Amino acid sequence: MEIKIYYEDTDCGGVVYYGNYLKYFERARTEYLEERGLSVAGLMTEGTVFVVVHAELDYRSPARYGDWLVVETVVSGMTPASLTFSHVIRERESRRVVVEGSARLAATDGNGKVKRLDKAMICVLR
């Protein structure tokens, strides 16, 4: 997934505000699922709501206003009730790594109770 960096994405130092990378990860996860026919809205309607239970980021180099970033996303782990997504964000032209990170999401029933992943979903994501 590609992201163009706008002025609103930057901090007073002119670089992308660190918290925005979590938003970019979220967008990339949504795109990843939807490209595989798994609508986040549809999953919610069917009673599966994902919640982030762990996230980590390693900042490698700054991104700045006007840059284009590419977010690479894979499912790097799966348990009966959770998915771990790994992300690498690169500057599009130079391919330099800007941020690396991951997020583990637990499947819940929408009321906070953990539930097992649907078998069909597991098949799609493997």
Phi, psi and omega in degrees: 000139179256146179225128173268135181271122178257167180305320181298342180278350189257162178260187183294345177269359177084008177248162180301128178298132190304323182293338181294335180297328175295323176295319179296320176299316180300313178299317182295321177296317179299314178298317180303311180295315183294327176296341179254016176081016180250097179283127179298318178297319179295319178298320179296317179298324181277359175099018176239117178240126178270137175234139178285124179250347177199137175217145175214148181222144172236118181274124185255321180201155185282147168250149186229166177312132178092344178293154169249129180247150175243127179256118177261130186228136174220155169276115184257353178197152180209136172239177179301339183229013180209159175234141171244124177255135173250142184229143169231126177252126181238151170287132191299315186283310184276340183069011179293144179284128178262310182215143170235146179186183179208163175215133175258128181244131175264142174275129177233169180272007181096344176251012179092356179274126180294141178224162179287150174292144176294138182299323179296321178295318179300317179298319181294324186271351179278000000 
